[in-house]
């Protein structure tokens, strides 16, 4: 299922949290600020997968950049791993 959500940042956070409780959020797009009469509101794209599995068995929703998700430098990680296995 795909959906666009529109609201304030707090409303979007609450909606995404509620949807995560009942579905697996497979993708969360970037928040796009709206202009004009909708200034202060944002639009975000979600891709959801509905499931019957209990919440304890579902994967957590992916962290988006605005939630402080960590970035991993794969080249550095591979080089470090090669050095550890070589020595």
Phi, psi and omega per residue, in radians:
X1 nan 2.430 3.110
X2 -2.121 2.524 -3.110
X3 -2.671 2.612 2.958
X4 -1.812 2.296 3.048
X5 -1.941 2.477 3.113
X6 -2.277 2.291 3.102
X7 3.007 -3.074 3.071
X8 -1.244 2.839 3.103
X9 -0.953 -0.708 3.119
X10 -1.144 -0.706 3.112
X11 -1.132 -0.719 3.120
X12 -1.133 -0.751 3.101
X13 -1.020 -0.796 -3.134
X14 -1.133 -0.740 -3.128
X15 -1.151 -0.752 3.141
X16 -1.145 -0.701 3.091
X17 -1.087 -0.743 3.130
X18 -1.141 -0.729 3.134
X19 -1.189 -0.617 3.109
X20 -1.113 -0.516 3.127
X21 -1.220 -0.429 -3.085
X22 -2.038 -0.129 -3.116
X23 -2.625 2.817 3.043
X24 -1.518 2.098 3.108
X25 -1.466 1.778 -3.061
X26 -1.366 -0.489 -3.119
X27 -2.686 2.357 3.021
X28 -2.149 2.104 -3.139
X29 -1.368 3.087 3.073
X30 -1.218 2.586 3.064
X31 -1.422 2.205 -3.141
X32 -1.894 2.073 3.137
X33 -1.191 2.489 3.099
X34 -1.686 2.822 -3.085
X35 -2.142 3.105 3.083
X36 1.199 -2.327 -3.109
X37 -1.131 -0.342 -3.132
X38 -1.727 0.253 3.130
X39 -0.975 2.417 -3.098
X40 1.643 -0.156 3.101
X41 -1.897 2.770 -3.128
X42 -2.272 2.825 3.080
X43 -2.112 2.377 3.118
X44 -2.416 2.489 3.130
X45 -1.708 2.354 3.085
X46 -2.179 2.508 2.968
X47 -2.089 2.092 -3.056
X48 -1.992 2.612 2.996
X49 -2.150 1.980 3.122
X50 -1.294 2.487 -3.089
X51 -2.511 2.746 3.060
X52 -1.788 -0.005 3.135
X53 -1.219 2.502 3.074
X54 -1.064 2.675 -3.096
X55 -0.969 -0.574 -3.116
X56 -1.145 -0.385 -3.114
X57 -1.707 -0.035 -3.118
X58 -1.539 2.634 3.027
X59 -1.259 2.581 3.098
X60 -1.200 2.708 3.092
X61 -1.124 2.493 3.129
X62 -1.158 2.486 3.108
X63 -1.342 2.283 3.072
X64 -1.575 2.922 -3.076
X65 -1.052 -0.629 -3.111
X66 -1.320 -0.145 3.070
X67 -1.717 0.164 3.097
X68 1.384 0.482 3.110
X69 -1.065 2.425 -3.098
X70 -1.359 2.481 3.038
X71 -1.808 2.426 -3.137
X72 -1.963 2.239 3.067
X73 -1.468 1.758 -3.047
X74 -1.133 -0.636 3.127
X75 -1.069 -0.785 3.127
X76 -1.153 -0.729 3.133
X77 -1.094 -0.735 3.120
X78 -1.145 -0.750 3.139
X79 -1.097 -0.724 3.121
X80 -1.113 -0.757 3.141
X81 -1.108 -0.711 3.124
X82 -1.091 -0.743 3.137
X83 -1.108 -0.686 -3.119
X84 -1.177 -0.662 -3.124
X85 -1.391 -0.423 -3.114
X86 -1.391 -0.473 -2.988
X87 -1.897 nan nan
